[in-house]
Amino acid sequence: MKINLNKIAAILAFIIGAMAVFAGGQVLLGKLPDYYVINWLPVYNYTAGILTVFVTAILIWSKHRLAMPVAIATFGLHTLVMLILQTSYRGVVAIDSIVAMTVRMIVWIIILVLLYAQARRKLYS
């Protein structure tokens, strides 16, 4: 039985996206954590989560030709936000935000590896 790595990648994308929707949505609905929140970060988290759940995860699941470019763009965007947080907001950003962004980046690296492995498997089969 061959495991479809795209399906695993899509499920991971869906889960990490849903987590971002939940976390960002909670703050946008007024449930503020007990630390300072950078005003644009919950909007970013919520928006990135919605796009991940309703676009990226579906593209990956359906093995669309844009799945890999969109996954790369998502990882790149999270990396850019992390760089902004680590430079411009170094003394202000909550450690929870850094941890959450680090987890997202790690999950997206795993997703990219799964997509690459599936593409290579298809190429050589």
QUIHU-V26625 format. One record per residue. N is the residue number from 1. PSI is psi in whole degrees, -180 to 180 (NA if undefined). NEAR is the number of other ideal C-beta (glycine too) atoms within 12 Angstrom. Layout:
BEGIN
<<N,PSI,NEAR> <N,PSI,NEAR>>
END
This chain:
BEGIN
<<1,124,3> <2,127,11> <3,131,13> <4,105,20> <5,-27,27> <6,-40,32> <7,-43,23> <8,-44,23> <9,-41,41> <10,-41,32> <11,-43,25> <12,-44,34> <13,-44,41> <14,-46,29> <15,-48,24> <16,-34,38> <17,-43,38> <18,-37,25> <19,-40,25> <20,-39,41> <21,-46,29> <22,-50,22> <23,-49,32> <24,-40,33> <25,-40,22> <26,-46,19> <27,-42,30> <28,-28,24> <29,-1,13> <30,-1,10> <31,87,14> <32,139,14> <33,174,19> <34,31,8> <35,166,15> <36,133,17> <37,125,26> <38,125,27> <39,-33,13> <40,-15,21> <41,-43,34> <42,-34,30> <43,-45,21> <44,-49,32> <45,-47,36> <46,-47,26> <47,-46,24> <48,-38,38> <49,-46,35> <50,-47,23> <51,-38,28> <52,-46,41> <53,-45,31> <54,-8,19> <55,-65,26> <56,-49,40> <57,-37,36> <58,-41,24> <59,-42,30> <60,-46,40> <61,-42,27> <62,4,18> <63,37,20> <64,150,19> <65,-22,12> <66,0,18> <67,-51,32> <68,-48,28> <69,-39,17> <70,-38,32> <71,-42,40> <72,-43,23> <73,-40,22> <74,-48,40> <75,-44,32> <76,-40,20> <77,-43,26> <78,-39,39> <79,-43,22> <80,-45,19> <81,-41,33> <82,-43,29> <83,-41,18> <84,-45,22> <85,-39,31> <86,-19,20> <87,-63,13> <88,-27,16> <89,26,22> <90,-48,16> <91,-3,12> <92,-38,19> <93,140,27> <94,146,24> <95,-32,17> <96,-38,22> <97,-40,34> <98,-44,24> <99,-45,16> <100,-43,32> <101,-36,36> <102,-44,21> <103,-45,22> <104,-46,37> <105,-42,27> <106,-44,20> <107,-41,32> <108,-31,38> <109,-43,24> <110,-44,24> <111,-45,41> <112,-40,33> <113,-43,22> <114,-44,29> <115,-41,39> <116,-45,21> <117,-40,22> <118,-41,29> <119,-42,22> <120,-40,14> <121,-43,16> <122,-39,16> <123,-39,9> <124,11,8> <125,NA,8>>
END
